[in-house]
Amino acid sequence: MGTTSKGLKLADILTTIVIAVVFGVIYKVWGPLYEVVKVFGFHADQLIYGMWFIASSLAYLLIRKPGVALLAEIAASSGELVMGSQWGLEVLIYGVVQGLFAELVFAAFRYRRFDVFVVSLSAVGATVGSLIMDFYKGYIEALAPWNMALFLLARFVGAVLISGVFAVSLAKALEKTGVTQMWRPVSKEDYDALNR
C-alpha cells in the first residue's frame, strides 16, 4: 500500500520531523486556546484535546512506516517544550506515552491499514495514554462519576474527530495537491486506502 520498504529512510525521518515541528507550533498555540475553552464548562476543553494527538496520525498517514507515529509525537511535544510550553517537561512525557499508544494501534494492524477506522482507533489509543498520565498526575481522579463520564466522553469524541476524521481529511487534501509525491509516490490504491 504505497510502502516500498519497512525501514525509515532519511527522507522519512526528515519529513516526520517537519510535520512534528509544524504541529509543535500548533500545540504551543493550542494551549492558551484550551484554557479559553475551559471557561465554557462541561469539559468543552476536552472536545479540542485531540489536537495534541494529530501529529502521530498525520505522519503515519503520509509516511506509512513503523515508528513514524511515535517519532512524530515525541518530536512535536519536544517542539512545544522548546517553545516554552505552559506545562513544562511534562508535555514531553505525555508526548512519549500518547505516541506509544497510537503506534501500538498501527502495529496491531501490522501497518497495513490507513483508513478512518484505524486512525480513529489510534486517536483512542493516544487518548488512553493521556488518561493514564492524567490519573498518574492526579488531575482527574477526584471527579464525580457523572463528571468523569462527561470528561471521558468529550475527550474520546474530540480525539476521534480531530486526530481521526480530521487527520484523514487533511491527508487526503495533501495527497490531492501532490506534495506527498516528493517522498512517496501516491497510487490509486493509496488514495482508496484512505476512503475505506
C-alpha positions in Angstrom: 0.0 0.0 0.0 2.5 2.6 -1.1 5.4 1.5 1.1 8.4 0.0 -0.7 10.4 -0.8 2.4 9.6 -1.0 6.0 12.7 0.8 7.4 12.8 4.5 7.8 14.9 6.4 5.3 16.4 9.8 6.0 13.7 11.5 3.9 11.0 9.7 6.0 12.6 10.9 9.2 13.1 14.5 8.0 9.5 14.7 6.7 8.3 13.3 10.0 10.3 16.0 11.9 8.9 18.8 9.6 5.4 17.6 10.3 6.2 17.4 14.0 7.7 20.9 14.1 4.6 22.4 12.4 2.4 20.6 15.0 4.8 21.6 17.8 4.0 25.2 16.9 0.2 24.4 16.7 0.4 22.6 20.0 2.0 25.7 21.6 -0.8 27.9 20.3 -3.4 25.3 21.2 -2.5 25.5 25.0 -3.9 29.0 25.5 -7.0 28.1 23.3 -7.5 25.1 25.5 -7.5 27.3 28.6 -10.0 29.7 27.0 -12.4 26.9 26.1 -12.4 25.7 29.7 -14.4 28.8 30.6 -17.5 27.3 28.9 -17.5 24.4 31.4 -19.0 20.9 30.9 -15.5 19.8 29.8 -15.8 21.6 26.5 -12.0 21.9 26.6 -11.8 18.1 26.3 -13.5 18.3 22.9 -10.4 20.0 21.5 -7.8 17.9 23.4 -7.5 15.6 20.4 -5.4 18.1 18.6 -2.4 17.0 20.8 -2.6 13.6 19.1 -2.8 14.6 15.4 1.0 14.7 14.7 1.2 10.9 15.1 -1.9 10.3 12.9 -0.9 12.6 10.1 2.7 11.5 10.0 1.5 7.8 9.9 -0.9 8.6 7.1 1.7 10.3 5.0 4.8 8.2 5.6 3.1 4.9 6.3 6.0 3.2 8.1 6.6 1.7 11.5 7.8 4.1 14.2 6.6 7.3 12.5 3.7 7.9 14.8 5.8 7.6 17.9 8.6 9.7 16.4 6.2 12.4 15.3 4.5 12.7 18.7 7.8 12.9 20.5 9.2 15.5 18.1 6.0 17.6 18.3 5.9 17.5 22.1 9.7 18.4 22.1 9.0 21.3 19.8 6.2 22.5 22.1 8.5 22.1 25.1 11.3 24.1 23.4 8.9 26.9 22.6 8.0 27.3 26.2 5.0 25.0 26.9 2.9 26.1 29.8 3.1 22.5 31.1 6.9 22.3 31.1 8.8 19.0 30.8 5.5 17.1 31.5 4.5 17.8 27.9 7.3 15.6 26.6 6.3 12.7 28.8 2.8 13.0 27.6 4.0 13.0 24.0 6.0 9.8 24.5 3.1 8.0 26.1 0.5 9.3 23.6 2.7 8.5 20.7 3.4 5.0 22.0 -0.2 4.2 22.4 -1.0 5.5 18.9 1.9 3.5 17.5 0.6 0.3 19.2 -2.7 0.6 17.3 -1.0 0.9 14.0 1.3 -2.1 14.9 -1.8 -4.1 15.8 -3.0 -3.7 12.2 0.6 -4.5 11.0 1.0 -1.1 9.4 -1.3 -2.1 6.5 -4.4 0.0 7.1 -4.7 3.7 6.6 -8.4 4.3 6.9 -10.5 6.4 9.2 -11.3 3.5 11.4 -7.7 2.6 12.2 -6.6 6.2 12.5 -9.6 6.9 14.8 -8.5 3.8 16.9 -5.0 5.3 17.2 -6.7 8.5 18.5 -8.5 6.4 21.0 -5.1 4.8 21.9 -3.5 8.1 22.4 -6.4 9.2 24.5 -6.0 6.2 26.7 -2.3 7.1 27.1 -3.2 10.7 28.0 -5.7 9.4 30.6 -3.2 7.1 32.2 -0.9 10.2 32.6 -3.8 12.3 33.9 -4.6 9.6 36.6 -0.9 9.3 37.4 -0.5 13.0 37.9 -3.8 13.1 39.9 -5.6 15.5 37.6 -8.9 13.7 37.2 -9.2 11.1 39.9 -11.4 13.3 42.2 -14.1 13.9 39.6 -17.6 12.7 40.5 -18.8 9.7 38.4 -21.2 11.8 36.3 -18.4 14.4 35.7 -15.9 11.7 34.9 -18.2 10.2 32.3 -18.7 13.6 30.7 -15.0 14.3 30.8 -14.2 10.9 29.1 -16.9 11.2 26.5 -15.7 14.6 25.5 -12.1 13.6 25.3 -12.7 10.5 23.3 -15.1 12.2 20.9 -12.8 15.1 20.4 -9.8 12.8 19.8 -11.7 10.8 17.2 -13.0 13.9 15.4 -9.7 15.8 15.4 -7.0 13.1 15.3 -9.1 10.6 13.4 -11.5 12.1 10.9 -9.8 15.5 10.5 -6.3 13.9 10.1 -7.6 11.6 7.3 -9.3 14.6 5.6 -6.0 16.6 5.9 -4.0 13.7 4.5 -6.4 13.4 1.6 -6.1 17.1 0.9 -2.3 16.8 0.9 -2.4 13.7 -1.3 -4.5 15.7 -3.9 -2.0 18.5 -4.0 0.7 16.1 -5.0 3.1 17.4 -2.2 3.5 13.8 -0.9 4.9 12.7 -4.3 8.3 14.1 -3.1 8.8 11.2 -0.6 6.1 8.6 -1.5 4.5 8.3 -5.0 0.8 8.1 -4.5 -1.1 5.4 -6.3 -4.9 5.0 -6.7 -4.6 2.2 -4.2 -3.1 4.6 -1.6 -5.9 7.1 -2.1 -8.5 4.3 -1.9 -7.0 3.1 1.4 -8.0 6.5 2.9 -11.6 6.0 1.7 -12.3 2.7 3.4 
